């Protein structure tokens, strides 16, 4: 809860600070590149942290395979569920209500986004995705081959955790400024209404359906698979609850699955946004849509989608301590 307050407070404060700067928005174009650089620093640090973690490294065989399968199923079913729900609620690919009257500024923003999408599709593989892949790979390699044998893990973990917190705060400062400069977030909240609350519930449903199916053919019970999936991307809490309940195997798989969900979401979000839809880009991250993946979603879609991402991530984060115990 403390983290949620910190992240939400950071966004709100810098959103408010950006309001009087809207008339200078043409001079704030540096926000985009700044977010990109900070995202790359974040994924590099995450890679270092994972590569240096003996628990992750020592269980990259069977547990890693199970976690991978569960991750794929939960992400795919989450995206599919949101895609169906979006269409049923009459929301278009840009996260706006179909046939609603848009003001001129918002129409211009959508036109620019559509042109960018067309240009990226012509260019083939998304460059941001490539940069993220390289950042994670370099971080994992350095963590495994250099940090792990040469540094005390507890000390490194403490430093890496602090670094990630700082990087998240910096990113959310940029996100808050971006939202404040956009100036249409409140309008979109009003136009979407209760629909912004439906998305996280649909993501949770898709996640649990995908996890339950994995329990049918993996050497795990359906209950264990559901318990793993119910972490919704929050690897520290979900795995901790399971281990505290004596479900060590499920706890270990949960840790790896939720780490994978976070990393896979960072990697695929730009492609999901471009190929499927902006709202669907909120589905994969799960609980991390409110922090780690929020800047990724915002950079890959538009400022108004940050509302979906943060609300979805927040509700799913609050659901983890309620849903995971149901399957222990």
N, C-alpha and C positions, 0 to 999 in steps of 0.2 A: 504494500500500500504506500509505503514511503517513496518508493521509486515512481509509482504512478503519479503521486502528488508532485514530485520533482519534475517529471517529464511534462505533465500537463501544465504545471505552473510556468515552466520555461517557455512553452509554446504560447500561452496566453499573454505573458508579459511582453514578449517580443512581437506578438501579433498587435498588441495595443501600441507599442512603440513605433511600429511600422505605419500605422494609420496616417499620422501627419506627414509621412515621407512619400505618400502615394504620388504627389505632384512631381517627385524626383525619381519616379520609377524607371525612367529611361537611363538614369545614371547608376542603376542598381543591377545592371546586367552581370556583374561579377558574382552574384549569388549562385548562379547555375554552376559555373566552374568550381566555386568554393565548395559547394555541396559534393560535387564529383570527387574532388581531391580528398575530402574528409571521409567519404564513403570508402574510398580505396584504402585509406589509412586504417579504417575500422576493420575491413575484411582481412587485411594483412595481419592485424593484431589478433583477430579471431583464429586465423590459421596458425599463428605462433602458439596460441594457447592450446589448441587441439593437438598439434604435433608434439608438444611437450608433456601431454597428459598420458601417463602410463596406462591408466584404466582404458582410455580410448584405444591406444596403440595395441595393447595386449588382447583386445577383444574385437579386432577388426576382421576376424574370420567368420565364424558361425553367427555370433550375435550381430555383427555388422551386416551380414546378409539379411537376417530377419528384419533388422532395423531399416535396411534399404527398401525391402519389399513393402513394409508397413508405410514408410514415407511416401513411396510412389502411389500406393492405393489411397492414402488419406488426402494427398494433394490433388490427385486426379478427381476423386469423388467430391471434394470440396469445391473445386473449380466448376465441375459439372452441375452441382447443386445450386451454386450462385448464378450460373448462366441461365438455368431454368427459372429461378426465382426472379432474376432481373427482367426477363422477358414477360413473365406473368404480371409484374408490377408496372410494366410500361416504361422501363428505363432504357435509354439507348446506350450505345457502346461507350459514349463519353461520360456516362453516369448522370445524364440529365433526363428529365421527363420528356417523352415523345410529344411533339406537337405543342409544347409549352412556348409561350411568347418570351423570347430572350431579348435582352437589351443589346444595343449595337456592340458594346465592348465585348460581351460574352460571345456574340456571334463571330466577331473578329478573332477572338482567342481560339475558338473551335476551328475556324478556317486555317489558322496558322498551324494548329496541332495536326490537322488532317494532311496538310502539305508536308509536315515533318515526317509523318508516318509513311507517306508515299515515297519520300526521299530515302528513308531508312530501308524500306522494303526493296527499293532498287539497289541499294548498296549491299544487300545480302546480310551476312551475320552481324548482329548488333554489336557495335564497338564497345559499349558500356559492359555488355555481358563478357566480352573477351577480356577487358581490363580486370573485371571482377575475378574471372577464372584465374588469370595470371597472379593476381594479388593473393588469392587463397592458396594457390599452389606453392608460391614462393614462401608464404608464411608457414605452411605445413612442413615444407622441406627444412627450413631453418629451425623450426621448433623441434623437429625430430632429430636432425643430425647435429645441431649445435646447442640449442637450449637444453634439451633433455639430458645429455651426458655431462654438461659443463656447469649447470646451475642447480641450486636447490629449488625443487619444484614449488614448495610452499611459498618461498620468497618471490619466485617468479610469478606464481599465480596471483599473489596479492598485487604485485605491480601491474600485471596484465589486466586484472579486473578494474583497477583504478584507471588505467589508460582507456579502457573501453567505456567506462562511465563518463570520463572527460570528453571522449570523442562523440558519444551520444549527445551530451549536453550541447556541444558545439554544433552538431548536426541539427538539433532541435531548435537552436537559436536561428539557424538559417531557414529552417522550415517555418518557424513563427513569423519571421520577416517576410518570407515568400507569401504566406497566407495573408498577412496584413496588407501587403502591397497589391495582391490580387483583388481584394475588396469585395469579392462575390461569395465568400464562404457562407455568411449568414443567410443570404438570399437562397443559396442552394439547400441549406438545412431546412429552411421554411418550405421550399418547394418539394423536398423529399419527405419531410415529416417523419412519421413512424417507420418509414422504409429503411432509414439508416440503422434502426434497431433490429430490423428483420435479418439483415445480412449476417451478423455474427451467429445468430441462432441457426441459420441455414448452413453456415460454415461448420459449426459444431455437428450438425446432423450429418453432413456429408463426410466429415472426419470419422465419426463413429461407425457409419455404414461401411466405409472403406476398411477400418480397423477390424470390424466384426468379420468381414469376408476373409481377411488374412488368417483369422483364427480357425477357419475351416480347413485350410490346406497347409499351414505352417505347423511345426511341432510345438504349438502353444495352444492353450485353451482359448475359446472365444472370450472368456472373462479376462484372461491375461492380455490378449490383444486389445480389448477395449480399454483396459487400464493403461496400456502403453499409449494408445491414441488420445486418451483423455488428457494427456499433458498439454495438448494443443500448441506445442512449440516451446513451452516453458520448461526447459530441461532440468533446471536446478530444483524446482518445486515438485514437478511431476515425479521425477525419479526418486526424490527424497521421501515423498509420501509412501511410495511402493516399498522402498527399502525399510522404512520404519515399520511397515506392516509385515515384514518378513518375506516379501516377494522379491528376492534378490535377483533372480533371472530377469523377471519383468522390469525390475528397477534398472538393471544394467542396459537392457534393450531400450528402455524408455529414454535413458540419458542419451544414447547414441541416436535414436530416432529423432528426438527433438532437436539435437544439434544438427542432424542432417536436414530436418525440415527448415531450420533457420537458414542454413547454407544454400540448400537447393532453391529456397524462395528468393534469396538474394540473386542467384544466378538466373532463374527463369522469369522473374517478374517483368523485366523489360519486354521479353518475347510474348508473354501472356497478354500484357497490356496492348501490344501492337497487333497481335494476331487474333485475339479472342475478344477482349473488352477491358475497359478501365476498371470497372467494378470487380470483374473476375480477378484482377491483379491483387485484390485485397484478400482473396481466399487462401492462397498458399501460405502466407506467413503465419496465420493463426494469431496467437498471443503476441508475437513479436511485431505485429502490424502497428502497435502503439509506440514502439521504440526503435529497435535495431532496423527493422524493415520499413518504417515510416518514411524516411528520406528516400529510400529506393522506390517506393510506390509513388511518392510525390514527383520525383524526377522522371519516372517512367510514364506518368499519366498527366495530371494537371492538378493545380492547387486545391480545387474543390473536392478531389477524391481523397485528400488527407482526412476529411471528415469521416468518410467511410472507414478508412484504415485505422484511425485512432480509436473511434468508437468500437469498432469490431475487436481490435486488439485489447482494449480495456475490458470489455465485457467478457471476452474469452479468458483473460488473465484472472478475472474475479471468479470465473467458473471452475478453474482448475482445482482449487481446494474443496469444491463442492461435488464435482463430478468424479474425480479419480477415486475417492473413498467408496463410491457406489460399487466399484468393481474389485475391491480388496477383500 
